[in-house]
Amino acid sequence: MGYNFGVLQNEDLMERGSSYLSDFLPNNVGPASYDLSCSDEIYAIDTLVLPKKGETVDRLLHALKAPAHDLSVPLAPGQWYVCRLQEKIMFPDMIRGMCNPKSSTGRNDIFARVMADGVDCYDEIPLGFTGCVWLVIQAQSYPCLLSRGECLVQLRISHRDRIVLASPQLLCIEDQRSSLLYGVNGEKIPLTNANVDEQGGVIVTVDFSLPVSVLECRKELQDPVDLTQKESRHLENYFIKTPSLGSACVILEPGKFYLLQTAERVHVPITLACEMKPIQSKYGEFRVHYAGFIDPGWGGEGGRALVLELRPFERILLRPGQPIGVLIYEQLHRASTAPYEAREGSHYAHTHEGYCPRPAKQFILPAQEIMEKSE
């Protein structure tokens, strides 16, 4: 039985998707989101700019005299691009959307945010919106080859306003079902013992138990990464081990890109959607976890660590137990029938936690001794 509010799940999207999205593709439906596809219409721009209310992105690009980009040429690091997404959105009055980068987009250090015609902010599709949507893209660390049909972002569709659950509601869910959080060794972490912020979000920390706890992206320019090719690049050619200082702490330098993972193993019930929000600046000046959506069913019984993409804006000494991100949960319209861990094609399900944070699907995981030599 569904509610008259909440995030639409997989069956809702299959039933209504073609009414809400042009060029709807059933294969792009996830447990509680839809993957938006890149077209071959893409432009290079010199600076970020948002449309004004009532202004289309197409008109804005024309005013900027933005040159077209050839997709056979890799996206250059540091260069901004705007790509039209293949889907046109046609929301009724009581339906809205939120967008977020996909996991592999974040782990490849690709900045990707959605612009909608006449909407003066990123990643929000307002109630009743009809129009085109565009993607602002910047490959920040190494060149990437983008193809027509590639999905860099996902769309969550919901009724009316988002129903974000507060701590008391989460405690009730935890009492009725399995735990939402587990420790490194599989022990349950009751929410009463978790670190919760003033808005009811669950705070997570960094796992320093791995042999390689932090991966740092290399400075030198590397060969382009073809985003359509899985396990096509050797990780040690793009990332190095970040040396630790004494007992499990590292210094992160401003402007660099790092991969880490949470100490907490996260489980998302099939009745909920989850999102990692940016940590408040009072905990430090850094951006963490570009890809915020976490699907219902993530982690299964026992939970799974979340990989964190982190770019600091100041020099940070990172230590065990330090807050690094915050999880919020919201109600689905009805329980997902395609939970992440059971769904065919879930790229990061059933992957054993190894000696380093799990990189993007385009990379081949090396043996630990290779990673040690690459420092």
ABEGO torsion letter per residue (X at the ends): XBBABEBBBAAAAAAAAAAABBGBBAAABBAABBBBBBBABBBBBABBBBBBBGBBAAAAAAAAGBBBBBAABBBBBGBBBBBBBABBBBBBAABBBBBBBBAAAAAAGBBBBBBBBGBABBGBBBBGBBEBBBBBBBBAABBBBBBBGBBABBBBBBBEBBBBBBAAAAAAAAAABBBABBBAAGBBBBAAABBBBAAGBBBBBBBAABABABBBBBABBBBBBBAABBGABBAAAABBBBBBBEBGBBBBBBGBBBBBBBABBBBBBAABBBBBBBBBAAAEBBBBGABABBBBGBGEBGEBBBBBBBBBABBBBBBBGBBABBBBBBBBABBBABBAAABBGBAABGBBBBABBBBBAABBBBBAAAAAAAX
